Amino acid sequence: MVNWRIKMEDLISVIVPVYGAESYLEKCVRSIMNQTYKNLEIILVDDKSPDNSGKICDELAKEDDRIVVVHREENGGISAARNSGIDIAKGEFIGFSDCDDYMHARNFEILHRLVVDNKVDIAVADYLEIEDDDNNHQDEVIDYDKIQIVERLKGVDCMKHLITALNTKTILPWNKLYRRKVFDTKEHFRFPDGVNGEDDFCIPHLLCAADEVVYTDVSLYYWRKRPTSYSRSFKLSRTSYLYVLEEREEFLADKISDELKHRFLVHYMEILWDFYYLVKINYPEEKERYQSYRKKFKDKYEANKDFLHIPAKKKLKWDVFRNALFISDVWYKIDQVKRKTIRKIKGIDNYYN
């Protein structure tokens, strides 16, 4: 029989990047303070927030000596804030939360038990996407004995989920508990500064550093859907996501199957196609940039034409983009109308255009 009291002695460091969330921050932090797993180090990283978030951190720290507040001297973004927390964390385990979300009272108790009982390096739980004013999930009854392990995988085998229905669950940082060692590999891996899609960059490295990972379908984290959480218009900075995809391709080159490489390649080509038009439409003055995406597309296609096997319709779309740009422009406009219609039917916001 497992001695649960011994397990509770493991210190978990919980890292919360804080920026512009004064209306939600206290709810977030108190949901961590009130965890049934008490042996926590709660690291609040104030990323030079322009509102009262830094003061709220300091006030909460006066109530709970488990809270450590870091006030960064300049705003560095969410990756830099997370890294500041990781670098000072003392725990054998690391977890994350965003500052405008909250979690179930048993989140870290359950995740820790899943890691320890199953002798794995990372536990992955599900999450609920909630409305801005939804604050009533943290005390829902969860019976640990009825929690199902839906998958147990070697870390590298989690990569198959990066382009499946489990992509979001796999790639997010805060619905997991990690053994510290996955951050302290020989590469001493950290979140990359200044790129869009930092999770897509970092999480594959962390998963591949894990010997084994377990997935459960119990929802323990509540992701708040705020009107201002995401930009509603396309920003040029989003194109740094291409760097993330290129780095991921290089990192996983000798780790994944040809089938998965093919799926990643098709995904990359589709992003290039999208970014060409998003930049062309929203930043017409960036002609050199969006033309470079078309050149990358054509070069990638030529280099992989014998490897690519895609449906006839997609091949036609790609051939038109490579060889008949005027027709491709019309195709894109039609495609956007279809996307918006589908998003409207499904109730999904279209953040780009």
C-alpha atoms as one frame of an Amber mdcrd trajectory, in Angstrom:
protein
   0.000   0.000   0.000   1.201   3.487  -0.862   2.082   5.722   2.075   0.272
   8.883   1.051   1.640  10.945   3.936   5.166  10.434   2.643   4.125  11.516
  -0.830   2.712  14.767   0.527   6.234  15.743   1.574   7.190  16.353  -2.073
   7.398  20.091  -2.715   5.480  21.349  -5.763   6.491  24.729  -7.196   3.564
  26.479  -8.882   4.578  29.279 -11.256   2.113  32.032 -12.170   3.168  34.716
 -14.682   1.261  37.868 -13.760   0.333  40.655 -16.147  -2.756  42.855 -16.478
  -5.122  40.622 -14.530  -6.081  42.580 -11.431  -9.748  41.566 -11.765  -8.951
  37.831 -11.812  -5.649  37.426  -9.997  -6.945  36.962  -6.458  -9.357  34.225
  -7.564  -6.511  32.479  -9.362  -4.047  32.625  -6.477  -6.571  31.673  -3.811
  -7.498  28.593  -5.825  -3.824  27.611  -5.476  -3.582  28.621  -1.814  -6.634
  26.472  -1.055  -5.312  23.308  -2.672  -5.761  20.100  -0.683  -2.098  19.428
  -1.434  -0.489  21.864   0.992   3.230  21.472   0.368   3.429  24.156  -2.285
   5.794  26.922  -3.249   3.640  29.533  -5.035   5.787  31.742  -7.278   4.017
  34.862  -8.565   6.058  36.586 -11.268   4.907  40.173 -11.762   5.989  40.887
 -15.340   6.011  44.674 -14.867   2.207  44.706 -14.923   0.788  48.202 -15.548
  -2.226  47.706 -13.239  -2.473  46.771  -9.550  -1.523  43.126 -10.085   1.896
  43.552  -8.456   0.335  45.061  -5.327  -2.221  42.253  -5.150   0.650  39.734
  -5.259   2.344  41.475  -2.341  -0.877  41.569  -0.292  -1.523  37.864  -0.846
   2.071  37.067   0.142   1.416  38.665   3.522  -1.326  36.081   4.103   0.607
  32.981   3.080   4.311  32.362   3.613   4.311  29.808   0.784   4.009  32.697
  -1.696   7.153  34.082  -3.305   6.736  37.276  -5.345   9.137  38.228  -8.121
   8.828  41.759  -9.525  10.570  41.848 -12.897  12.278  45.144 -13.715  10.936
  45.135 -17.264   8.179  43.388 -19.152   9.600  40.345 -20.888   6.502  38.395
 -21.851   5.021  35.163 -20.585   8.028  32.996 -21.483  10.477  35.212 -19.606
   8.125  35.295 -16.615   7.800  31.502 -16.546  11.557  31.123 -16.848  12.115
  33.499 -13.922   9.919  31.217 -11.847  11.548  27.983 -13.020  15.026  29.314
 -12.237  14.215  29.934  -8.559  11.810  27.021  -8.019  12.841  24.656  -5.230
  10.261  21.932  -5.807  10.819  18.388  -7.039   7.709  19.002  -9.142   6.628
  22.003 -11.213   3.168  23.195 -12.222   1.843  26.314 -13.926  -1.208  28.528
 -13.925  -2.149  31.571 -15.965  -3.078  34.538 -13.813  -6.677  34.888 -15.035
  -7.659  31.218 -14.660  -8.299  29.027 -11.632  -8.160  25.356 -10.721  -9.975
  22.613  -8.836  -9.124  22.380  -5.131  -7.663  18.905  -5.668  -5.739  19.729
  -8.851  -2.224  19.197  -7.515  -3.195  16.408  -5.149  -4.613  14.390  -8.049
  -1.873  15.224 -10.543   0.811  14.366  -7.984  -0.807  11.063  -7.161  -1.063
  10.235 -10.860   2.643  10.901 -11.337   3.787   9.039  -8.221   1.356   6.121
  -8.270   2.098   5.436 -11.941   5.835   6.169 -11.669   5.823   8.594 -14.611
   7.377  12.013 -15.195   4.337  14.019 -16.359   0.605  13.781 -15.698  -1.797
  15.445 -18.147  -5.347  16.311 -17.071  -8.244  17.774 -19.005  -9.571  21.322
 -18.611 -12.781  23.269 -19.040 -12.979  26.415 -21.125 -15.225  28.701 -19.078
 -16.944  32.029 -19.569 -15.522  35.217 -18.117 -17.832  35.224 -15.072 -17.824
  31.483 -14.305 -16.262  30.972 -10.855 -17.993  27.901  -9.462 -16.064  24.755
 -10.384 -13.262  24.480  -7.837 -15.225  22.472  -5.252 -16.901  19.926  -7.513
 -16.680  16.389  -6.106 -14.017  14.191  -7.715 -13.424  10.600  -6.589  -9.774
   9.721  -7.207 -10.503   6.003  -7.249 -12.811   6.519 -10.231 -10.333   8.537
 -12.277  -9.415   6.727 -15.477  -5.984   6.677 -17.089  -6.991   7.052 -20.725
  -3.446   6.748 -22.072   0.017   5.880 -20.854   2.730   6.764 -23.363   6.444
   7.123 -23.689   7.175  10.834 -23.788   8.140  10.914 -27.446   4.960   9.025
 -28.392   2.898  11.992 -27.161   4.030  13.771 -30.312   1.332  11.928 -32.249
  -1.246  14.091 -30.484   0.195  17.388 -31.705  -2.034  17.217 -34.787  -5.056
  15.367 -33.401  -8.100  16.267 -31.332  -5.816  16.059 -28.269  -3.460  18.735
 -29.603  -4.590  21.485 -27.235  -4.602  19.180 -24.214  -1.099  18.007 -25.109
   0.492  21.357 -25.907  -0.786  23.557 -23.053   1.569  23.960 -20.065  -0.871
  24.440 -17.188  -2.959  21.234 -17.246   0.072  19.180 -16.238   2.407  18.355
 -13.390   6.069  17.813 -14.272   8.923  16.219 -12.437  11.627  18.859 -12.166
  14.096  16.666 -14.048  12.390  17.239 -17.432  13.455  20.893 -17.184  16.972
  20.027 -16.043  18.156  17.900 -18.952  21.571  18.584 -20.438  19.934  21.283
 -22.605  18.563  22.966 -19.431  15.445  23.717 -21.412  13.376  26.876 -20.915
  10.512  28.647 -22.662  11.757  30.699 -25.659  11.549  34.474 -25.434   9.964
  36.603 -28.120   8.143  33.982 -30.197   4.480  33.343 -30.770   3.430  29.815
 -29.905   5.953  29.346 -27.104   4.063  26.320 -25.818   4.347  24.557 -29.192
   8.090  25.154 -28.922   8.626  24.103 -25.317   6.167  21.317 -24.534   7.526
  18.845 -27.150  10.956  19.193 -25.523   9.535  18.553 -22.062   7.423  15.597
 -23.180  10.377  14.034 -24.991  12.481  14.455 -21.839   9.902  12.355 -19.940
  10.272   8.597 -19.788   6.504   8.154 -19.570   3.390  10.323 -19.462  -0.159
   9.566 -18.317  -3.336  11.221 -19.611  -6.590  11.408 -17.684  -9.910  12.852
 -18.818 -10.829  14.478 -15.499 -11.046  18.292 -15.775  -8.983  20.012 -13.083
  -8.194  23.411 -14.607 -10.563  26.189 -15.667  -9.415  28.243 -18.634 -11.202
  31.568 -18.617 -12.491  32.801 -21.962 -11.994  36.545 -21.649 -13.028  39.040
 -24.344  -9.542  40.571 -24.118  -7.527  37.419 -23.598  -6.573  37.113 -27.266
  -6.167  39.610 -30.026  -9.136  39.779 -32.350  -6.986  40.900 -35.228  -3.924
  39.429 -36.849  -0.609  40.745 -35.547   2.658  40.496 -37.415   4.302  38.977
 -34.333   2.208  35.841 -34.871   4.401  34.929 -37.813   7.173  33.936 -35.390
   5.111  30.745 -35.083   6.842  29.654 -38.290  10.114  29.587 -36.368   8.463
  27.376 -33.755   7.326  24.906 -36.411  10.739  24.897 -38.078  12.509  24.299
 -34.770  10.069  21.529 -33.911  10.699  19.849 -37.256  14.446  19.900 -36.621
  14.137  18.730 -33.006  11.851  15.811 -33.855  13.581  14.791 -37.103  15.109
  11.613 -35.662  12.396  10.918 -33.089   9.143  10.441 -34.995   7.725   8.283
 -37.775   7.547   9.285 -41.439   3.772   9.429 -41.114   3.993  12.028 -38.368
   6.699  13.950 -40.241   4.324  14.088 -43.192   1.476  15.445 -41.055   3.767
  18.115 -39.581   4.967  19.047 -43.065   1.420  19.474 -44.394   0.540  21.560
 -41.339   3.601  23.777 -41.924   2.681  24.256 -45.590  -0.861  25.263 -44.658
   0.465  27.805 -42.130   2.741  29.298 -44.789  -0.270  29.604 -47.110  -2.306
  31.252 -44.352   0.438  33.659 -43.274   1.102  34.735 -46.865  -2.458  36.025
 -47.126  -2.811  37.285 -43.551   0.284  39.460 -43.923  -0.628  40.518 -47.478
  -4.120  41.602 -46.386  -3.289  43.166 -43.006   0.216  44.489 -43.729   0.410
  45.172 -47.490   3.568  47.209 -46.941   5.335  43.995 -45.813   5.624  42.740
 -49.373   9.086  41.251 -48.948   7.916  39.296 -45.914   4.801  37.733 -47.405
   6.569  37.002 -50.670   9.224  35.150 -48.671   6.493  32.873 -47.299   5.412
  31.949 -50.812   9.021  31.258 -51.748   9.412  29.032 -48.673   6.236  27.245
 -49.671   7.454  26.618 -53.216  10.908  25.503 -52.058   9.452  23.185 -49.416
   7.056  21.684 -51.925   9.805  21.084 -54.474  12.103  19.511 -51.872   9.381
  17.155 -50.647   7.233  16.504 -53.721   8.099  12.812 -53.760   7.335  12.508
 -50.031   4.043  14.424 -50.072   0.806  12.508 -50.582  -2.170  14.810 -50.235
  -5.793  14.790 -51.440  -6.432  15.992 -54.971  -8.267  19.135 -53.809  -5.423
  20.233 -51.538  -2.865  19.500 -54.256  -4.856  21.658 -56.665  -4.987  24.484
 -54.132  -1.243  24.277 -53.573  -0.478  24.074 -57.313  -2.599  27.155 -57.922
  -0.798  29.013 -55.120   2.574  28.110 -56.611   1.746  28.830 -60.232  -1.391
  30.997 -60.607  -1.502  33.603 -57.870  -4.567  35.517 -59.117  -6.707  32.366
 -58.984  -5.196  31.538 -55.609  -6.250  34.959 -54.267  -9.860  34.192 -55.171
  -9.557  30.709 -53.664  -8.357  32.212 -50.371 -11.308  34.596 -50.158 -13.750
  31.723 -50.730 -11.908  29.628 -48.143 -12.193  32.418 -45.564 -15.954  32.677
 -46.058 -16.241  28.930 -45.448 -14.069  29.120 -42.318 -16.079  31.976 -40.842
 -19.334  30.150 -41.505 -18.065  27.003 -39.793 -16.741  28.991 -36.824 -20.048
  30.814 -36.478 -21.996  27.548 -36.502 -19.656  26.038 -33.891 -19.567  29.211
 -31.804 -15.812  29.669 -32.255 -14.383  33.179 -32.434 -12.315  34.018 -35.486
  -9.406  35.928 -34.016  -7.623  36.708 -37.256 -10.072  38.434 -39.573
